[in-house]
Amino acid sequence: MRKVRLGLHNGTGELAPRVYSSGKTQEDAISEILEAFESSDIVFFKGVVGSGKSVVGIRTALEFGRGIVSMPTKVLSDQYAQAYEREKFFVKCNGSRASLGVIKGRRNFPCLHLQERGWEGSAASRSIPCRRPLRKSEGERRLDALRECRHWGFLFPMSYDREISGTEKLPYTGISGEWMVCLRGGCPYWRQFAAYANSDVVIVNFAKWMAEIQIGRIPRVPITVVDEADEWLDSLALKAVISDKYIERLLGAVKGKPGLEEVHVELEESWKGALDGRLDPLDFAELFVSILEELDETGDDIFWKIRSVLEHREVAECERRENSILFLIPDPESVLRRLFERLNCKWLLMSATMQSGEVMREVFGIDPAVVEGETKFPGLLIQRTVGLETVVNHESWSERSFRQNYWRCLEEIMRRSAKPSFIPVHAFKYLPEEMRTKLEGDLADVIKLGDTMISTKMDRGADLKGMKSVIILKFPFPEMEDPLLKGMRK
């Protein structure tokens, strides 16, 4: 078994690898993973929360020369960047410092195009040149629209090379061919994509990663590392809903824009047809994803899920509801198989928990080699109640008195909980009105109310550093129509 050096440093020197309760070290675990890859394309690294799996994942990627690390939320990707770009850093085998690039969503960056015009706004604005709908009836292309901004950047296939001049071009190989990062100015959102060409390890959240795979521009690398892999695997039993509310938002994005009258009419009429049965929902889905891609609305789960549904039309299921359409792919094996084919690399899956071997084989169609890290929980987990908890169902929740009692119970739990505490919010309705109003008006993934952190986008509270308690608003029974359960029953 090849001996591996961890190569993790801080400001004072090289750090010693963590020693697990079994006597194994992080370096030993990496060596075992590399050995397992000699006979398997998929390895599952199992280790409890807080045991340094991220270090093992990044070092393993560096041993392959280059890799991508994906995780559920941008909060976790920010933690990776904070820990391994600023506080600590990795040294490669040649002695140079490893480069980690974190890809974030548009809302995390200001728009220089708007700023120089005296307007406030982020790179998520739908009116800016790199996002606004194109006037296709006039033959306008994205490259034409970009020239309205002197700070522009974009990712183009190499076939555009001769048409683009006066820009910095960073070529790289993506999973669908040759691409280039084109940077005309200093736009911080597009400059981060230089990591596709230059970084040793690219770090990205699940939704953005899956969208980039669908578009085909994610870099081709020899290994992909998936953190919280059990959650990711479950998400491959696709379930996506297109609702009236979402369509209204899209219609608002194109309404009144010059040259986009036809797009507005087509989207509105097609949606009505999809709801009343005049149009196949899958045909509507094709129009839907084309508009999302044109507006660069690819950072949310809805884009990659609907696009995946279209890739698996032969097994997709659609259900019309009063104001929405539900799309299902109850078979995650077909989705996973397509991902393996497109990325064509080694896979390191990491999590504190993993599905059983039977589920891995029969539901997901994989049989990964398993390497264990730390198996002993690093601390004491105490389950507590306050004695006021009760069963929540639809009938009881409809009564105002029941909701008031529920919220009084929540307030008592928050008062007694060890601080700082974390509340993962599964639905806004479980929050008192004042908390709900604040959370609905805040775009951040996590907001703070005193010593309590609240999020609608994270259900992995134990991964938040320093949290002393996690408050569960509702412990749900499984939804019997969940696509994963339907797939398992089949």
PyMOL commands that set and color helices and strands:
alter all, ss='L'
color gray80, all
select helices_A, chain A and resi 26-37+53-63+74-87+106-108+112-115+136-138+142-146+158-163+188-198+206-215+229-235+244-254+261-276+281-294+301-311+332-343+357-362+394-397+400-416+428-430+433-440+461-463+483-489
alter helices_A, ss='H'
color red, helices_A
select strands_A, chain A and resi 8-10+13-14+42-46+67-71+89-90+100-103+153-157+168-174+177-183+201-205+223-227+238-243+317-320+324-329+346-351+369-372+421-424+447-449+452-455+469-470
alter strands_A, ss='S'
color yellow, strands_A
deselect
rebuild
show_as cartoon
